[in-house]
Every structure is written in structure tokens, then in C-alpha cells.
Amino acid sequence: MKKMIAYCGLVCTDCEAYLSTQRGDLDALVRLAARAREEFGVDLPPHEHMCDGCHTTSGRQIPYCGTCAIRACGVERGVANCAHCTDYPCETLLPHASPAQKATLDAIREDLPPSR
């Protein structure tokens, strides 16, 4: 499977919600929903954890995608992810990206041609 990187640097193709959705694994989504409730206080039914990635325009997305400022900015700017943005890194991204997400975006940025 080709890597899919969200606007924020999350590797969708490594994400349990994405993988469970693509496999049609409802049991895994039930476990994910229970863990999200216990660890993060996020009380959503399993079907609300279904995700086809934040780049989808007609697929399934977790409810947070509709309120994510990073996603909204990326969509508005028409970039593949934040690494491709002329303002990278910015104040919209930095408070929310984990060190792993930032490292993913930094690696992508390093591989981009000089004219961004």
C-alpha cells in the first residue's frame, strides 16, 4: 500500500482507523471506539471512527475532520500536505502536530524541489 500522508503529517496508511475501515473490520473499529473512550474521553460509536483519509471528498471521515483547522487550511490552499505549503511550518500546524508528524513533514519538505 502506498503511503498516504494527511495534511498534518499523520500517516493515514499507518492509522488504525484508516486500516480498519479499509479492511471492513468492524470488530477493530469497536475496539478502537472503546480505547478512544477510555484514553481520550471521545465517546463515538464505532461507525464514526471509519475513515478514508482526510483528503477524501466523498469518502468516510471521522467527525473531527469537519472541524480541523489544519485540514481546512490545506484544502483551501490546495496542497498535498503542509510540507508543500509556502508558509510551512505555521501557527496553525505547530501547536497540534506531534513530533512524529512534524518529522514526516520535514522529511517530505527536504525532498521537494527548491522552487516551492
C-alpha positions in Angstrom: 0.0 0.0 0.0 1.3 3.4 -1.0 1.8 5.8 2.0 -0.9 8.4 2.4 0.1 11.5 4.4 -2.6 13.7 5.9 -2.2 17.5 5.8 -0.9 17.4 9.3 1.7 14.7 8.7 -0.2 11.8 10.1 0.5 8.7 8.1 -3.1 7.7 7.2 -1.9 4.3 5.9 -0.5 3.5 9.4 -3.6 4.7 11.3 -5.7 2.1 13.0 -9.0 3.8 12.0 -8.0 4.0 8.3 -6.7 0.4 8.2 -9.8 -1.0 10.0 -12.1 0.9 7.6 -10.2 -0.3 4.5 -10.4 -3.9 5.7 -14.0 -3.5 6.7 -13.1 -4.8 10.2 -16.0 -3.7 12.4 -14.5 -5.6 15.4 -11.4 -3.5 15.2 -13.5 -0.3 15.0 -15.4 -1.4 18.1 -12.1 -1.9 19.9 -10.8 1.5 18.7 -14.0 3.2 19.8 -13.6 1.6 23.3 -10.0 2.7 23.5 -10.8 6.3 22.4 -13.5 6.5 25.1 -11.1 5.2 27.8 -8.0 7.0 26.9 -9.3 10.3 25.5 -12.9 10.6 26.6 -14.0 10.5 23.0 -17.4 8.8 23.0 -18.3 8.0 19.4 -19.9 4.9 18.1 -17.6 2.6 16.1 -19.0 3.7 12.7 -17.9 7.2 13.5 -14.3 6.0 13.6 -14.5 4.9 9.9 -12.0 6.9 7.8 -10.9 7.0 4.2 -8.3 9.7 5.0 -8.6 13.5 5.3 -8.0 14.0 1.6 -11.2 12.3 0.7 -14.1 14.5 -0.6 -16.7 11.8 -0.9 -15.5 9.1 1.5 -15.9 8.4 5.2 -14.2 10.7 7.7 -14.1 10.9 11.4 -16.2 13.9 12.7 -13.1 15.9 13.7 -12.1 16.3 10.0 -15.0 18.7 9.6 -13.6 21.0 12.3 -9.8 20.5 11.8 -8.2 23.9 11.1 -5.1 22.2 9.5 -7.3 20.2 7.1 -9.4 23.3 6.2 -6.2 25.3 5.5 -4.7 22.5 3.4 -7.9 22.2 1.4 -8.1 25.9 0.9 -4.5 26.2 -0.3 -4.7 23.1 -2.5 -1.6 21.4 -1.1 -0.9 17.7 -0.7 0.0 18.3 2.9 1.6 21.1 5.0 5.1 20.3 3.8 4.1 21.6 0.4 2.9 25.0 1.8 4.9 28.1 1.3 4.1 29.1 4.9 5.4 25.8 6.4 5.7 25.4 9.3 3.0 27.8 10.6 1.0 28.6 13.7 -2.0 26.6 12.5 0.1 23.4 12.4 2.7 23.7 15.1 0.5 23.6 18.2 -1.2 20.4 17.0 1.4 18.3 15.2 3.2 15.6 17.2 7.0 15.3 16.9 6.4 12.3 14.6 4.0 14.2 12.3 6.5 17.1 12.2 9.3 14.7 11.3 7.2 13.2 8.5 6.5 16.7 7.1 10.1 17.8 7.5 11.3 14.7 5.5 8.8 15.4 2.7 9.9 19.1 2.7 13.5 18.1 2.3 12.7 16.0 -0.8 10.8 18.8 -2.5 12.4 20.7 -5.4 13.8 24.1 -4.3 11.1 26.2 -6.0 8.1 25.8 -3.8 
